[in-house]
């Protein structure tokens, strides 16, 4: 199995986990901290799907080598794949938004739950970011569309790697 096939499989699993936490676990426990776990799984799903596309492109020598870290992959994705495959700007913005939430959480000295939201405060308390289940549900829907689009791209030549004949 090629690296791009493994990564798209991981991506599917991570978005499924995020969806399960949001639709099954969160309503039962009503703990807004679970929303952060959902965001982290969405981020992993998006990152792995971008990685899948890049390794697919690299396999066919369409892009130069890249470092295996988020910023390198994301920059290569924006520079070489967004225009080529006509990705919507909202998909690129989705990845940036999810990345910002994760980065803000890591830098945040204080975070708390309020009603049905999880609030992340900045160092000087001059900015706060609240994430709600409704907002996360929208992120999951957009992420699923994005992953499906990448899956469609990388599965076009899937038969070359699995032994199946193209029709």
ChimeraX attribute file (.defattr): number of C-alpha atoms within 10 A of each C-alpha:
attribute: neighborCount
match mode: 1-to-1
recipient: residues
	/A:1	7
	/A:2	13
	/A:3	15
	/A:4	24
	/A:5	20
	/A:6	13
	/A:7	20
	/A:8	26
	/A:9	16
	/A:10	18
	/A:11	27
	/A:12	19
	/A:13	15
	/A:14	21
	/A:15	25
	/A:16	17
	/A:17	17
	/A:18	26
	/A:19	20
	/A:20	13
	/A:21	18
	/A:22	23
	/A:23	13
	/A:24	11
	/A:25	13
	/A:26	17
	/A:27	12
	/A:28	10
	/A:29	9
	/A:30	13
	/A:31	15
	/A:32	21
	/A:33	17
	/A:34	18
	/A:35	24
	/A:36	19
	/A:37	15
	/A:38	25
	/A:39	22
	/A:40	19
	/A:41	22
	/A:42	27
	/A:43	25
	/A:44	21
	/A:45	29
	/A:46	27
	/A:47	22
	/A:48	24
	/A:49	29
	/A:50	27
	/A:51	24
	/A:52	27
	/A:53	24
	/A:54	25
	/A:55	23
	/A:56	21
	/A:57	17
	/A:58	15
	/A:59	13
	/A:60	8
	/A:61	10
	/A:62	13
	/A:63	17
	/A:64	10
	/A:65	11
	/A:66	13
	/A:67	9
	/A:68	9
	/A:69	10
	/A:70	14
	/A:71	10
	/A:72	11
	/A:73	20
	/A:74	19
	/A:75	12
	/A:76	20
	/A:77	19
	/A:78	14
	/A:79	12
	/A:80	16
	/A:81	19
	/A:82	15
	/A:83	12
	/A:84	10
	/A:85	11
	/A:86	8
	/A:87	15
	/A:88	11
	/A:89	10
	/A:90	12
	/A:91	18
	/A:92	15
	/A:93	11
	/A:94	18
	/A:95	20
	/A:96	14
	/A:97	15
	/A:98	19
	/A:99	20
	/A:100	12
	/A:101	18
	/A:102	16
	/A:103	11
	/A:104	17
	/A:105	18
	/A:106	10
	/A:107	12
	/A:108	16
	/A:109	13
	/A:110	13
	/A:111	16
	/A:112	12
	/A:113	14
	/A:114	11
	/A:115	10
	/A:116	16
	/A:117	19
	/A:118	20
	/A:119	20
	/A:120	23
	/A:121	19
	/A:122	16
	/A:123	13
	/A:124	9
	/A:125	11
	/A:126	7
	/A:127	9
	/A:128	16
	/A:129	15
	/A:130	16
	/A:131	20
	/A:132	17
	/A:133	19
	/A:134	12
	/A:135	12
	/A:136	20
	/A:137	17
	/A:138	11
	/A:139	20
	/A:140	23
	/A:141	12
	/A:142	16
	/A:143	21
	/A:144	20
	/A:145	13
	/A:146	23
	/A:147	24
	/A:148	15
	/A:149	15
	/A:150	19
	/A:151	20
	/A:152	12
	/A:153	15
	/A:154	20
	/A:155	16
	/A:156	10
	/A:157	14
	/A:158	16
	/A:159	12
	/A:160	11
	/A:161	12
	/A:162	10
	/A:163	8
	/A:164	10
	/A:165	10
	/A:166	9
	/A:167	4
